[in-house]
Every structure is written in C-alpha cells, then in structure tokens.
Amino acid sequence: MAAFPPPTLAAVDAMADGYTRMRSARPSDRLGELRRFYIDALGCTLLGEFAGHDGFDGLIVGHPSGRWQLEFVHEHARAAPPVPSHEHLLVFYLDDRAALAARAAAMDSAGCRRATPNNPYWSRHGVTYVDPDGYHVVLAVPHGV
C-alpha cells in the first residue's frame, strides 16, 4: 500500500469546501496539566480559555492563526471518561528530522512521558508521548522524510 504525505494547508483548504477552521474538543479533568503539556512543552498557542461557563471550564490551544484548534473541557458535574484506546492518536507533523529532534528535546526537558506506540509505524517516523489524560500524542515526519 502506498503511503501518502500529509496534505498541505492549501490542499486542506481546497478539500474543505468553505470550512475555515477545525476544532477538536474532548473532556478532561486536568486542564492545568494539559496547559503545561500542550503550550509549555509542545509549543501550541493559547487561543482562549473560560471558567464557570454554564458549568464548564475550558482551554483552547492550537496554531497561532486559529486554523486548527484543540479544546479541552472540564464539566463541573461529572468526571471525564477514560481514554478510549492507544490507537486514539493526535499526530503533529514536523517538516524534517531536525525539527522533530528539537521538539522532542523540548518535550523531554519538560518532563513529558514517552510511550511505545501500539502501531510500529509511529516508532519509525516519530516519537510518541502520553498527555496528562493518557492520550497518545505523536510528533512525526511525513513518510519518506
């Protein structure tokens, strides 16, 4: 099976049929730890946060342009559910192995925990970490880089 590189932002724009932003949201009971992981260690930009909004607190991180966003939401009245599986991945592609090594060094310096991915593809093309909620976050280079 042929491997395909991740699409460029221009290609995503062409496929998106008018969509201008993407946000993925998930529940969490560890907003402070996620802030340290995604902003301080991974280098995402804080795009917004809220507290006490109809019983919810939240943290929104992503690209400085806001083109892609991750939202972590804490509901005051209930605990966040457990992590689904080790195949629920968030993958960040970097341009080359030097950029991958630099970001991995920053993650390691911040005390982020590495993990062995379930799928060996990710070991060949990147480094996998575990975020404070237990989700696997992969730093990778495109296939062939």
Beta strands, then each sheet from edge to edge (+ up, - down):
strand 1: 22-27
strand 2: 45-53
strand 3: 56-62
strand 4: 68-75
strand 5: 89-93
strand 6: 113-115
strand 7: 126-130
strand 8: 136-140
sheet 1: 1+ 4+ 3- 2+
sheet 2: 5+ 8+ 7- 6+
end
